[in-house]
Amino acid sequence: MNARSIALTSGLSLMLLACSIGQPVQQPTTYVVEPDAPAQRLSGLHGSEVVRMGNVRVAAAFAGNALVYRTDDVTFVSDPYQSFIADPRAMLGNQMASWLNRAGPFKVVTQPDSGLPADYILEATVTELYGDFRPGQPAAAVMTVQFTLINNDAVGAGRMFEQTITRRAPLERSSPDALVRGYGRAVSEILADVAGELAMKKLK
């Protein structure tokens, strides 16, 4: 690179720097996923048993704090200025435990970090967590969760129940706030399904 090119490059850099000075830095907007409250408390076969919510896992593509949008069949984009207020794994684990504790059918569902003895551990893996914003299709919040209930008894330890549930919550518009509200509806519907299945399931 000759002296003239160096000078031109340096000049352009200084101009861009000068233009950016004084401009406000865009601050990210943060969101919390809040499921709808349970409609009722379920009764079933497990009214005396305690479950601990396991640490929720989220597939790598959706594990970051930034909201993820699907824009065509093969393209997903993350939005660094629209994000969850906390790690989605911890946030969803706390919300799932609280919802199931209120809904039943178990005596208690404790938080992932609880040290209280538990009869079972409920593991959850979120394999899909994105806004479907593809052109020509209705906007939707997409969530898929795989649940596994594990017997915590050292003698009879093993998988007692497994189920994968998907929800596509329709959105009024393709926007971050509508997407997070859609996640709230999706996770409450998913939890209602799994709680209903567990209420009827004989585990021992």
ROZA-442209 format. One record per residue: x, z, y of N, C-alpha, C in turn; residue in one letter. Coordinates in pm, 1 decimal, decimal comma, padded with zeros to 6 digits. Each point is the difference from the previous one (the first is absolute). Layout:
<nodes>
      n_x      n_z      n_y     ca_x     ca_z     ca_y      c_x      c_z      c_y type
        X        Z        Y        X        Z        Y        X        Z        Y    A
...
</nodes>
This chain:
<nodes>
      n_x      n_z      n_y     ca_x     ca_z     ca_y      c_x      c_z      c_y type
  00086,0  00000,0 -00119,1 -00086,0  00000,0  00119,1  00089,0  00000,0  00123,3    M
 -00024,9 -00096,1  00093,1  00082,7 -00008,6  00120,2 -00045,9  00100,9  00104,6    N
  00077,0  00007,3  00108,9 -00027,1  00100,3  00103,2 -00136,6 -00020,5  00063,0    A
 -00039,0 -00129,0  00019,1 -00129,6 -00026,5  00062,6 -00114,9  00049,0 -00088,0    R
  00010,2 -00021,5 -00132,3 -00104,0  00044,3 -00092,4 -00010,1  00151,3 -00002,8    S
  00117,1  00064,6  00001,9  00001,5  00146,9  00001,0 -00069,1  00052,5  00124,7    I
  00031,6 -00061,7  00112,7 -00060,0  00044,4  00126,1 -00151,1 -00020,7 -00000,8    A
 -00045,6 -00115,0 -00055,2 -00142,7 -00028,9 -00004,3 -00072,5  00100,0 -00089,9    L
  00058,3  00028,3 -00116,7 -00060,9  00095,7 -00092,8 -00008,1  00138,5  00061,4    T
  00106,8  00040,4  00066,8  00002,1  00131,5  00064,0 -00104,8  00008,0  00110,3    S
 -00014,6 -00110,5  00075,1 -00098,6 -00001,9  00108,1 -00141,8  00012,7 -00051,7    G
 -00030,8 -00071,4 -00109,1 -00133,4  00008,5 -00058,1 -00028,3  00140,4 -00052,6    L
  00100,2  00061,1 -00059,5 -00018,0  00136,0 -00051,9 -00030,5  00097,2  00112,5    S
  00072,8 -00014,4  00111,0 -00023,1  00088,0  00114,7 -00138,5 -00021,7  00059,7    L
 -00046,2 -00126,2  00001,5 -00132,8 -00028,5  00053,5 -00109,2  00064,3 -00086,6    M
  00015,2 -00010,6 -00133,3 -00098,6  00059,6 -00089,7 -00001,2  00151,3  00013,0    L
  00118,2  00059,5  00015,7  00009,6  00144,3  00017,0 -00067,9  00042,7  00129,4    L
  00023,3 -00077,0  00105,8 -00060,2  00032,4  00128,7 -00151,5 -00010,1 -00006,0    A
 -00051,7 -00099,2 -00074,9 -00145,0 -00016,3 -00012,0 -00064,1  00115,0 -00076,3    C
  00075,7  00056,4 -00095,4 -00056,7  00106,3 -00082,5  00002,7  00135,3  00068,9    S
  00087,9  00016,7  00097,2  00010,3  00127,8  00070,3 -00128,0  00023,8  00079,6    I
 -00054,1  00117,3 -00014,9 -00121,7  00033,3  00072,8 -00127,2 -00033,8 -00074,3    G
  00008,6 -00075,5 -00110,7 -00118,2 -00031,7 -00078,4 -00035,1  00118,0 -00090,8    Q
 -00127,7  00037,4 -00010,6 -00036,6  00112,4 -00087,5  00025,9 -00033,7 -00146,0    P
  00050,1  00097,4 -00074,3  00024,9 -00017,6 -00142,7 -00131,0  00024,2 -00074,0    V
 -00039,4 -00095,8 -00082,5 -00125,6  00012,5 -00073,6  00008,5  00115,1 -00098,7    Q
 -00095,9  00090,0  00008,5 -00003,4  00115,6 -00088,2 -00093,1 -00027,7 -00118,3    Q
  00039,5  00041,6 -00119,4 -00086,3 -00023,5 -00115,1 -00125,1  00086,9  00004,4    P
 -00108,5 -00052,0 -00053,3 -00122,6  00076,1 -00018,0 -00003,2  00050,1 -00143,5    T
 -00032,4  00128,3 -00017,7  00002,6  00057,8 -00134,4 -00140,8  00039,2 -00043,5    T
 -00020,8 -00003,1 -00132,9 -00133,2  00018,9 -00057,1  00005,4  00096,0 -00118,7    Y
 -00114,6  00063,7 -00024,6 -00018,9  00084,1 -00118,3 -00115,5 -00057,3 -00081,6    V
  00018,5 -00012,1 -00129,3 -00108,6 -00042,0 -00089,1 -00086,2  00122,3 -00029,5    V
 -00126,7 -00006,1  00037,1 -00092,7  00110,6 -00021,1 -00117,8 -00046,3 -00086,3    E
 -00003,9  00040,3 -00126,8 -00112,2 -00040,7 -00086,5 -00130,6  00061,6  00048,1    P
 -00110,6 -00069,0 -00029,4 -00131,6  00057,6  00024,3 -00016,9  00125,1 -00086,1    D
 -00072,5  00098,9  00049,1 -00020,9  00123,7 -00075,0 -00079,8 -00027,2 -00127,3    A
  00025,7  00075,1 -00107,6 -00078,9 -00017,5 -00123,5 -00147,8  00024,7  00026,5    P
 -00084,2 -00079,8 -00063,3 -00144,5  00014,0  00019,2 -00053,8  00126,1 -00066,2    A
  00064,3  00043,4 -00107,9 -00045,0  00119,0 -00072,8  00114,7  00053,2 -00084,3    Q
 -00016,6  00122,5 -00049,6  00099,5  00054,5 -00091,9 -00045,2 -00026,6 -00142,4    R
  00086,0 -00063,9 -00077,5 -00033,6 -00037,8 -00136,5  00011,7  00119,0 -00094,0    L
 -00086,5  00004,7 -00095,8  00012,8  00095,4 -00109,4  00036,6 -00079,4 -00125,1    S
  00061,2  00068,2 -00095,2  00039,5 -00070,7 -00120,9  00059,0  00096,3 -00100,6    G
  00096,0 -00049,3 -00075,5  00056,6  00078,4 -00109,5  00121,4  00082,0  00041,0    L
  00037,2 -00002,3  00127,8  00129,9  00055,0  00038,7 -00008,7  00102,9  00112,4    H
 -00111,4  00074,7  00005,1 -00021,0  00093,4  00110,0  00093,7  00117,9  00003,5    G
  00076,5  00023,1 -00106,8  00093,4  00113,2 -00002,0  00145,5 -00044,2  00002,8    S
  00024,2 -00128,8  00015,6  00136,3 -00052,2 -00012,3  00059,6 -00036,0  00136,4    E
  00132,0  00008,5  00006,9  00073,9 -00025,8  00124,0  00084,2 -00125,8 -00017,1    V
 -00003,4 -00086,2  00100,4  00079,4 -00123,0  00001,1  00093,5  00003,5  00120,1    V
  00122,9 -00038,9 -00021,4  00091,9 -00020,7  00113,2  00016,2 -00149,1  00024,1    R
 -00018,6 -00040,6  00124,2  00024,5 -00139,6  00035,6  00149,1 -00027,0 -00008,0    M
  00039,7 -00100,7 -00076,4  00140,9 -00035,2 -00007,6  00045,7 -00071,0  00126,9    G
  00129,3 -00022,1  00011,2  00052,7 -00076,3  00113,0 -00046,1 -00144,4 -00012,1    N
 -00074,0 -00046,3  00099,6 -00052,0 -00136,4 -00001,8  00114,6 -00099,1  00019,8    V
  00000,8 -00104,5 -00080,7  00098,2 -00107,2  00015,6 -00068,9 -00122,1  00062,0    R
  00073,8 -00072,5  00081,4 -00051,8 -00121,3  00063,1  00095,1 -00114,1 -00031,2    V
 -00053,0 -00114,5 -00041,0  00083,4 -00116,3 -00031,4  00091,7 -00031,9  00117,2    A
  00121,9 -00044,4 -00032,2  00103,9 -00017,7  00101,8 -00044,4 -00086,8  00117,2    A
 -00079,0 -00103,0 -00026,6 -00041,2 -00091,6  00106,5 -00086,3  00067,8  00105,7    A
 -00063,3  00114,2 -00036,3 -00093,4  00065,4  00091,2  00040,3  00144,0  00029,3    F
  00121,5  00039,3 -00039,3  00040,4  00140,5  00007,8  00046,0  00043,3  00138,4    A
  00025,0 -00093,0  00091,2  00043,3  00037,3  00133,8 -00115,4  00049,5  00085,2    G
  00032,9  00055,3  00115,8 -00103,5  00049,3  00090,1 -00075,6 -00112,3  00070,7    N
  00063,9 -00115,6  00019,5 -00062,6 -00109,7  00074,0 -00118,8 -00056,2 -00077,0    A
 -00107,9 -00032,4  00072,8 -00114,4 -00065,3 -00063,3  00040,4 -00139,0 -00048,2    L
 -00058,7 -00042,2 -00111,9  00033,5 -00129,2 -00060,6 -00123,8 -00088,5  00001,0    V
  00018,8 -00126,7  00043,2 -00108,7 -00096,9  00004,4  00033,8 -00118,3 -00090,5    Y
 -00099,7 -00048,2 -00072,1  00015,8 -00122,9 -00078,0 -00052,9 -00114,7  00084,7    R
  00086,0 -00097,1  00028,7 -00037,5 -00108,0  00091,4 -00024,0 -00133,5 -00069,8    T
  00048,5 -00016,3 -00122,6 -00038,6 -00113,0 -00084,8  00027,9  00038,3 -00144,3    D
 -00009,1 -00095,7 -00091,4  00008,1  00034,4 -00141,9  00132,4  00063,1 -00039,9    D
  00108,2 -00032,0  00069,8  00131,0  00051,6 -00039,7  00070,5  00077,3  00110,5    V
 -00062,6  00016,1  00115,7  00068,0  00061,8  00113,0 -00063,5  00133,4  00037,7    T
  00084,6  00102,2  00004,7 -00039,1  00132,2  00047,2  00093,1  00036,5  00115,2    F
 -00055,1  00061,0  00105,2  00083,1  00040,1  00113,2 -00026,3  00146,8  00029,3    V
  00105,7  00071,5  00040,5 -00015,0  00139,7  00040,5  00003,5  00007,6  00152,1    S
 -00076,7  00090,9  00055,2 -00015,6  00013,0  00144,8  00070,9  00126,5  00046,9    D
  00118,4 -00011,3  00059,6  00075,3  00119,5  00038,4 -00065,1  00080,5  00112,1    P
 -00096,5 -00059,0  00071,3 -00064,7  00070,3  00111,1 -00134,0  00062,2 -00039,2    Y
 -00040,8 -00017,5 -00125,3 -00122,7  00059,7 -00051,1  00036,0  00063,3 -00134,5    Q
  00000,2  00131,7 -00007,4  00053,3  00065,3 -00119,2 -00074,9  00128,5 -00032,1    S
  00017,9  00046,1 -00123,9 -00052,0  00130,2 -00039,4  00080,6  00108,7  00070,1    F
 -00064,7  00111,5  00031,3  00068,3  00107,1  00070,5  00098,5  00073,2 -00091,2    I
 -00017,7 -00013,6 -00131,3  00087,0  00065,3 -00097,8  00023,3 -00094,5 -00116,4    A
  00095,3  00034,5 -00083,4  00027,4 -00077,3 -00120,9 -00131,4 -00017,6 -00076,6    D
 -00038,9 -00122,9 -00032,9 -00129,4 -00020,0 -00067,7 -00010,3  00072,0 -00133,6    P
  00112,0  00021,8 -00067,5 -00005,1  00070,3 -00127,2 -00046,1  00144,0  00019,4    R
  00062,8  00069,6  00095,0 -00037,8  00139,2  00025,9 -00139,2  00008,0  00060,1    A
 -00031,0 -00089,1  00093,9 -00130,3  00003,4  00065,6 -00113,0 -00021,8 -00100,5    M
  00013,2 -00100,6 -00085,1 -00104,7 -00027,4 -00098,3 -00009,6  00110,8 -00104,4    L
  00112,7  00056,4 -00039,5 -00001,9  00110,9 -00095,7 -00077,5  00118,8  00054,5    G
  00025,2  00036,6  00125,3 -00072,2  00111,5  00062,6 -00149,0 -00029,0  00009,9    N
 -00033,7 -00122,8  00043,0 -00141,2 -00035,5  00016,9 -00072,8 -00005,3 -00134,0    Q
  00063,8 -00056,2 -00101,4 -00063,1 -00006,9 -00132,3 -00025,1  00139,5 -00056,0    M
  00098,5  00088,5  00011,2 -00015,2  00136,1 -00052,1 -00113,0  00072,3  00071,4    A
 -00005,7 -00010,7  00131,5 -00104,9  00067,9  00076,6 -00138,3 -00053,8 -00036,5    S
 -00010,9 -00132,7 -00011,1 -00129,7 -00061,4 -00031,9 -00047,7  00044,2 -00138,4    W
  00087,3 -00008,6 -00099,8 -00038,8  00036,2 -00136,2 -00028,2  00149,1 -00012,6    L
  00068,6  00081,8  00077,2 -00026,1  00143,2 -00002,7 -00141,3  00029,8  00050,4    N
 -00045,0 -00074,2  00100,2 -00135,7  00018,8  00052,4 -00105,2 -00061,1 -00092,6    R
  00035,9 -00109,6 -00067,8 -00099,3 -00076,0 -00076,7 -00019,3  00049,2 -00142,7    A
  00098,9  00068,8 -00058,8 -00008,2  00034,8 -00141,3  00044,9 -00119,2 -00084,5    G
 -00014,9  00008,6 -00133,4 -00072,0  00100,9 -00077,7  00085,1  00118,2 -00044,4    P
  00125,3  00007,3  00043,6  00087,0  00108,0 -00042,0 -00019,8  00122,6  00089,3    F
  00042,4  00114,2 -00049,9 -00010,3  00123,1  00078,7  00077,5 -00013,1  00129,8    K
  00124,4 -00047,5 -00010,2  00086,8 -00015,9  00116,1  00087,6 -00122,4 -00022,0    V
  00025,9 -00075,2  00107,1  00104,7 -00103,1  00000,5  00097,7  00038,8  00109,1    V
  00123,4  00029,6 -00038,4  00098,3  00049,1  00095,0  00087,2 -00113,9  00053,8    T
  00069,8  00029,2  00109,9  00086,1 -00098,2  00064,5  00122,8 -00030,5 -00085,5    Q
  00065,2 -00115,1  00023,4  00116,3 -00037,5 -00080,9  00113,4  00102,5  00000,4    P
  00016,0  00072,2  00109,7  00111,1  00095,8  00007,9 -00041,2  00141,3 -00039,5    D
 -00118,4  00015,7 -00058,2 -00047,5  00132,7 -00037,9  00079,7  00055,1 -00118,1    S
  00025,4  00129,4  00004,6  00069,5  00065,0 -00110,8 -00094,1  00073,2 -00093,5    G
 -00131,8 -00012,1  00022,0 -00096,4  00068,2 -00084,9 -00006,1 -00064,2 -00138,4    L
 -00018,7  00081,0 -00103,6 -00014,0 -00058,1 -00135,1 -00118,9 -00094,8 -00006,1    P
  00015,1 -00109,3 -00075,8 -00106,1 -00099,6 -00010,7 -00014,3 -00044,4 -00144,2    A
 -00124,7 -00025,9 -00039,7 -00026,1 -00049,3 -00135,3  00038,8 -00146,7 -00015,2    D
 -00018,8 -00076,7  00110,3  00026,8 -00143,3 -00003,5  00072,2 -00042,3  00127,5    Y
  00067,9 -00114,1 -00010,5  00059,4 -00065,0  00117,6 -00061,4 -00139,0  00010,9    I
 -00048,7 -00032,1  00118,6 -00058,0 -00132,5  00024,0  00101,3 -00085,3  00075,2    L
  00055,9 -00099,3 -00068,1  00095,6 -00091,9  00061,5 -00075,7 -00119,8  00057,8    E
  00049,0 -00051,0  00113,2 -00062,3 -00116,5  00062,7  00108,2 -00094,7  00049,7    A
 -00016,6 -00128,0 -00028,8  00091,2 -00103,5  00048,9 -00081,8 -00104,2  00074,7    T
  00032,4 -00017,7  00127,3 -00068,6 -00099,0  00083,0  00074,3 -00131,8 -00013,8    V
 -00062,5 -00098,2 -00061,4  00067,5 -00128,1 -00024,4 -00033,8 -00105,2  00105,4    T
 -00110,2  00021,1  00074,2 -00036,6 -00090,9  00109,4 -00048,3  00083,3  00118,4    E
  00048,6 -00036,0  00119,8 -00039,2  00071,4  00121,9  00027,9 -00092,7  00118,3    L
 -00097,3 -00085,1  00031,8  00022,8 -00097,1  00107,2 -00131,5 -00047,0  00059,4    Y
  00010,5 -00058,5  00118,0 -00114,6 -00064,4  00062,3 -00001,3 -00146,8 -00035,2    G
 -00109,8 -00047,3 -00057,5 -00012,0 -00142,1 -00035,1 -00053,3 -00074,0  00122,5    D
  00090,9 -00061,1  00073,9 -00034,2 -00069,3  00124,3  00020,0 -00151,1 -00014,7    F
 -00016,8 -00052,9 -00119,9  00018,5 -00142,9 -00021,3 -00108,0 -00080,3  00072,0    R
  00039,2 -00108,6  00066,1 -00098,8 -00083,3  00069,8 -00105,1 -00053,8 -00096,6    P
 -00125,2 -00004,4  00047,1 -00107,2 -00055,7 -00080,8 -00058,7  00095,9 -00100,8    G
  00050,8  00126,1 -00004,5 -00054,4  00098,5 -00092,2 -00043,2  00123,1  00077,9    Q
 -00101,6  00073,0 -00049,2 -00041,5  00122,9  00067,6  00113,7  00102,3 -00000,3    P
  00024,9  00061,0  00114,9  00105,8  00101,1  00007,9 -00037,5  00120,4 -00086,2    A
  00101,3  00057,8 -00066,4 -00027,3  00112,4 -00089,2  00122,5  00089,5 -00009,7    A
 -00026,3  00128,2 -00022,2  00105,8  00095,5 -00034,1  00008,2  00004,7 -00152,0    A
  00116,5 -00030,3 -00054,8  00017,1 -00008,2 -00145,0  00082,5  00118,4 -00048,4    V
 -00052,9  00070,7 -00098,6  00071,3  00113,4 -00058,4 -00023,3  00002,0 -00150,2    M
  00108,5  00014,0 -00076,4 -00007,9  00016,8 -00144,8  00079,9  00123,2 -00038,9    T
 -00060,6  00086,5 -00081,5  00066,7  00123,7 -00041,9 -00010,0  00014,0 -00151,3    V
  00112,7  00029,8 -00061,8  00004,9  00031,9 -00143,1  00006,8  00152,4 -00014,8    Q
 -00094,4  00057,4 -00074,0 -00004,1  00144,2 -00022,2  00037,5  00031,8 -00144,3    F
  00076,0  00107,7 -00017,9  00030,9  00051,8 -00133,2 -00012,5  00151,2  00004,2    T
 -00084,1  00055,7 -00086,9 -00014,9  00145,4 -00010,4  00083,4  00047,7 -00117,8    L
  00089,4  00094,8  00026,8  00094,5  00047,8 -00101,1 -00029,3  00146,5 -00032,4    I
 -00008,3  00029,0 -00128,3 -00015,3  00138,7 -00044,8  00130,1  00073,6  00028,2    N
 -00008,0  00109,9  00073,5  00119,4  00074,3  00039,8  00038,9  00105,7 -00101,3    N
 -00071,4  00008,9 -00110,4  00030,9  00095,6 -00106,3  00125,1 -00047,2 -00073,0    D
  00096,7  00088,3 -00014,9  00127,0 -00037,6 -00063,9 -00020,0 -00045,0 -00143,6    A
 -00102,3  00053,5 -00066,5 -00023,9 -00034,2 -00140,7 -00074,0 -00133,8 -00010,5    V
 -00106,8 -00013,9  00080,0 -00082,0 -00119,6 -00011,8  00020,5 -00100,0  00111,5    G
  00119,3  00002,9  00062,0  00025,0 -00087,5  00114,7 -00020,9 -00146,4 -00037,9    A
 -00060,1 -00073,4  00088,7 -00021,6 -00142,0 -00024,8 -00103,0 -00056,3  00094,7    G
 -00015,5 -00132,4 -00001,4 -00096,8 -00066,3  00086,9 -00140,3  00018,1 -00057,0    R
 -00089,2  00050,3  00086,1 -00136,9  00025,4 -00042,5 -00098,3 -00103,1  00055,0    M
  00040,1 -00070,5  00105,8 -00092,7 -00090,5  00068,5  00081,2 -00097,1  00083,7    F
 -00038,7 -00127,8 -00000,9  00064,8 -00101,0  00083,6 -00105,5 -00096,2  00051,9    E
  00012,3 -00035,7  00128,1 -00093,6 -00095,5  00056,9  00062,5 -00063,4  00124,6    Q
 -00025,4 -00129,8  00016,8  00042,8 -00071,7  00119,6 -00123,8 -00047,7  00074,6    T
 -00005,4  00029,9  00130,0 -00117,9 -00032,1  00080,5  00043,8 -00076,3  00124,6    I
 -00070,1 -00107,8  00030,1  00026,9 -00081,7  00119,2 -00123,0  00000,1  00090,6    T
  00025,2  00005,3  00129,3 -00107,5 -00014,3  00097,4  00042,9 -00096,9  00110,2    R
 -00095,7 -00082,9  00043,8  00015,7 -00085,9  00117,2 -00107,0  00042,7  00100,2    R
  00039,3  00077,7  00098,5 -00095,3  00048,6  00099,6 -00012,4 -00103,4  00111,6    A
 -00119,1 -00057,9  00021,0 -00016,5 -00100,3  00105,8  00028,3  00059,1  00137,9    P
  00058,8 -00081,8  00087,4  00032,5  00041,9  00136,1 -00080,8 -00081,0  00100,2    L
 -00037,5  00063,8  00109,6 -00072,2 -00070,5  00105,4  00089,8 -00100,5  00071,1    E
  00130,0  00031,2  00004,1  00095,0 -00088,3  00068,5  00138,4  00022,6 -00059,6    R
  00088,6 -00095,6  00023,4  00137,7  00009,1 -00050,4  00085,6  00074,3  00102,5    S
 -00007,6  00133,0 -00003,1  00075,6  00081,1  00095,0  00056,0  00122,7 -00071,3    S
  00106,7  00058,7  00052,9  00059,7  00117,8 -00066,0 -00095,9  00117,7 -00012,9    P
 -00075,6  00031,0  00106,2 -00089,1  00116,2 -00008,0 -00112,2 -00023,5 -00101,2    D
 -00054,6 -00122,0 -00004,1 -00102,1 -00030,7 -00099,8  00058,3  00008,5 -00141,0    A
  00123,9 -00042,5 -00017,1  00065,4  00005,3 -00130,9  00013,2  00143,7 -00049,1    L
  00045,4  00090,4  00086,1  00019,7  00139,2 -00042,3 -00134,4  00065,8 -00032,6    V
 -00104,1 -00031,6  00076,8 -00133,5  00050,8 -00035,6 -00043,5 -00055,3 -00135,7    R
  00033,4 -00126,3 -00024,9 -00030,3 -00058,7 -00130,1  00072,4  00069,3 -00113,1    G
  00125,8  00039,2  00023,2  00073,2  00077,0 -00101,6 -00072,0  00130,9 -00030,3    Y
 -00053,1  00065,8  00104,5 -00072,1  00124,6 -00021,7 -00119,8 -00019,1 -00090,4    G
 -00076,7 -00108,3  00023,4 -00115,2 -00027,6 -00085,5  00043,7 -00034,5 -00141,7    R
  00106,2 -00080,2 -00010,1  00047,3 -00043,2 -00131,9  00046,1  00118,5 -00083,9    A
  00078,7  00089,1  00058,6  00052,9  00111,4 -00079,7 -00111,6  00096,7 -00038,5    V
 -00101,6  00020,1  00085,9 -00109,6  00089,0 -00037,6 -00081,5 -00060,6 -00114,5    S
 -00021,0 -00131,7  00000,8 -00072,8 -00065,0 -00109,9  00080,2  00006,3 -00129,6    E
  00129,9 -00020,5  00009,7  00086,1  00007,7 -00118,5 -00003,0  00140,8 -00058,9    I
  00011,1  00101,4  00085,4 -00000,3  00138,0 -00048,0 -00136,1  00038,4 -00058,4    L
 -00108,2 -00051,0  00059,0 -00132,4  00028,1 -00055,2 -00011,9 -00056,4 -00141,1    A
  00055,1 -00119,1 -00021,4 -00003,7 -00062,0 -00133,4  00079,2  00082,4 -00101,2    D
  00123,4  00037,7  00036,5  00083,4  00070,4 -00096,8 -00053,9  00140,7 -00024,4    V
 -00053,3  00065,0  00102,2 -00058,2  00133,2 -00019,7 -00121,5 -00007,4 -00091,6    A
 -00083,6 -00103,4  00017,0 -00115,6 -00016,3 -00086,3  00039,1 -00022,8 -00145,8    G
  00103,7 -00079,7 -00021,1  00048,1 -00023,5 -00136,4  00053,0  00128,7 -00061,9    E
  00075,3  00077,9  00078,0  00057,9  00123,6 -00052,1 -00108,0  00104,6 -00028,7    L
 -00108,2 -00001,7  00079,6 -00107,6  00095,8 -00021,0 -00062,1 -00014,4 -00138,5    A
  00000,6 -00120,9 -00053,9 -00062,7 -00027,3 -00129,9  00100,7 -00003,7 -00114,7    M
  00127,7  00012,3  00032,0  00104,0 -00018,3 -00099,7  00035,1  00132,1 -00069,4    K
 -00006,2  00003,3 -00130,2  00044,4  00115,3 -00075,2  00149,9 -00014,6 -00021,6    K
  00076,2  00097,7  00051,8  00145,1 -00012,5  00000,4  00068,8  00080,0 -00109,9    L
 -00066,1  00097,5 -00053,5  00065,8  00083,0 -00100,0 -00067,4 -00015,1 -00134,9    K
</nodes>
